[in-house]
Amino acid sequence: MQPPEIDRELNARALEEAGQQYPEFAGRALRVVALPLIRGFAWQVEWVGDPPSGQDAWEFQNTAIRAYKRLAGIQ
């Protein structure tokens, strides 16, 4: 299974949505990506510099990924 092609506009909207809930991470997130694995792919947020740690950083990432998938119509 190939990772989906990421739409730049939807990507920006998803990060904006997540940034509204977690503004401390908004300027540090570059984009939502789908990284290929041996079987399938993994969703992830790419960061400027080292990724932040902590529960809120995970929640930001999950919120951004869910928003992207919803906007792109991916289940």
C-alpha positions as CSV (number, residue, x, y, z in Angstrom):
1,M,0.0,0.0,0.0
2,Q,1.4,3.3,-1.1
3,P,1.2,6.4,1.2
4,P,-1.3,8.9,0.0
5,E,-0.1,12.1,-1.7
6,I,-0.4,14.9,0.8
7,D,-2.3,18.0,-0.4
8,R,-0.5,21.2,0.7
9,E,-3.7,23.2,1.2
10,L,-5.4,20.5,3.4
11,N,-2.1,20.1,5.2
12,A,-2.0,23.8,6.1
13,R,-5.7,23.7,7.2
14,A,-5.1,20.7,9.4
15,L,-2.1,22.2,11.1
16,E,-4.1,25.4,11.6
17,E,-6.9,23.5,13.3
18,A,-4.5,21.7,15.6
19,G,-2.8,25.0,16.4
20,Q,-6.0,26.5,17.5
21,Q,-6.2,23.8,20.3
22,Y,-2.5,23.7,21.0
23,P,-1.0,27.1,20.0
24,E,2.3,26.3,21.7
25,F,3.1,23.9,18.9
26,A,1.6,25.8,15.9
27,G,4.8,27.5,14.8
28,R,6.9,24.4,15.3
29,A,5.0,22.0,13.0
30,L,6.1,21.8,9.4
31,R,3.6,19.3,7.9
32,V,1.6,16.1,8.2
33,V,3.3,13.3,6.4
34,A,2.6,9.6,5.6
35,L,5.8,7.7,5.9
36,P,6.1,4.4,4.0
37,L,6.6,1.2,6.0
38,I,7.2,-2.4,4.9
39,R,3.4,-2.8,5.1
40,G,1.4,0.4,4.7
41,F,2.5,3.7,6.1
42,A,2.5,5.7,9.3
43,W,1.1,9.2,9.8
44,Q,3.4,11.7,11.5
45,V,3.9,15.4,12.0
46,E,7.3,16.8,10.9
47,W,8.7,19.5,13.2
48,V,11.1,22.4,12.9
49,G,14.1,21.1,14.8
50,D,13.7,18.5,17.5
51,P,10.2,17.3,18.1
52,P,8.6,18.4,21.3
53,S,7.9,15.9,24.1
54,G,5.0,15.4,26.4
55,Q,1.4,14.5,26.2
56,D,0.3,17.8,24.6
57,A,2.7,17.4,21.8
58,W,1.2,13.9,21.1
59,E,-2.3,15.4,21.3
60,F,-1.3,18.2,18.8
61,Q,0.1,15.5,16.4
62,N,-3.0,13.3,16.7
63,T,-5.3,16.3,16.3
64,A,-3.4,17.4,13.1
65,I,-3.5,13.9,11.6
66,R,-7.2,13.4,12.4
67,A,-8.0,16.9,10.9
68,Y,-6.0,16.1,7.7
69,K,-7.6,12.7,7.3
70,R,-11.1,14.2,7.8
71,L,-10.4,17.1,5.3
72,A,-9.0,14.7,2.7
73,G,-11.8,12.2,3.1
74,I,-9.4,9.4,4.3
75,Q,-10.7,6.8,6.7
